[in-house]
Amino acid sequence: MTPTSPGADAVERAAARLTAALDEGRPVAPVRELIGEHDLAAAYAVQRELTRRRLAGGAVVTGRKIGLTSPAVQRQLGVDQPDFGVLFADMDVSAEAEVPSWRLLQPKAEAEIAFVLKEDLADGELHTARVRSAVDYAVAALEIVDSRIADWDIRLTDTVADNASSGLFVLAGRRLGLDEFEPRETTMRLYADDVLVSEGTGAACLGDPLAALAWLARTAREFGDPLLAGQVVLSGALGPMVPAPPGTRIRAEISSLGEVTATFSEKRDA
């Protein structure tokens, strides 16, 4: 941490607060009041502590997600780069008949391109051409973002600490290699109960979803935890996210990749 960091005690208290939100099923106050609004080192320290706890409980890491890829959202939070979170195996609900709303607190949905890697991204120059060659295939995806912070009252350190506001995700079945389509040229339409609620393009994701992937590859390596073959990367929203309360049916159309759908269950206890 930096010399001005709030310290390990604040990191521990922030992690405990976010853990309580999950354990008790209720959102909590922002953690920025514990770790500050701008200390990214402290925020990622909280994320790593939460990841450590999950791994100790038997969770399995299957990839990463990239957030804050929209320039408009970056301006809103006063940052000039994306953030990232960890994907665990139990976050993938692609095979479920319904998205389990009971696992979520304040869900929203956004359409993305997911990349699955065929090579590690641990060595060499990790530019866009290099990461393109490491992609096995891409699929249409829905990321179900969620915040443990009450009323989505978040700043940069809140969302980073909270695993980049991760929730669950759904992957479509159709797989395309990058010789079959160009991610930055895709168009996206997102429907909630058959009403068009969001539109966007591949260029909305940091100019190119592959540029977002390259950023993540470099950043993950800097953190000492590089991207590996077989991992899934949710590369960032192609358009604005939308609320996804219990009972909602979300459907996204992403050109070339096709459709991906999710129906949210009526909320009930596990």
SULWO-V776753 format. One record per run of one state. SS is the DSSP state (~ for helix, > for strand, _ for the rest). FROM is the first residue (numbers start at 1). TO is the last residue. If there is no record, write none. Layout:
BEGIN
ss = (SS/SS)
from = (FROM/FROM)
to = (TO/TO)
END
This chain:
BEGIN
ss = (_/~/_/>/_/~/_/~/_/>/_/~/_/>/~/>/_/>/_/~/_/>/_/>/_/~/>/_/>/~/_/~/_/~/_/>/_/>/_/~/_/>/_/>/~/_/~/_/>/_/>/_/>/_/>/_/>/_/>/_)
from = (1/8/25/28/29/32/36/40/57/61/68/71/78/83/89/92/93/99/100/101/104/108/118/121/122/128/135/146/149/150/153/156/162/163/166/168/172/176/177/183/186/187/193/195/202/205/209/223/227/228/232/238/239/240/242/244/249/255/258/265)
to = (7/24/27/28/31/35/39/56/60/67/70/77/82/88/91/92/98/99/100/103/107/117/120/121/127/134/145/148/149/152/155/161/162/165/167/171/175/176/182/185/186/192/194/201/204/208/222/226/227/231/237/238/239/241/243/248/254/257/264/270)
END
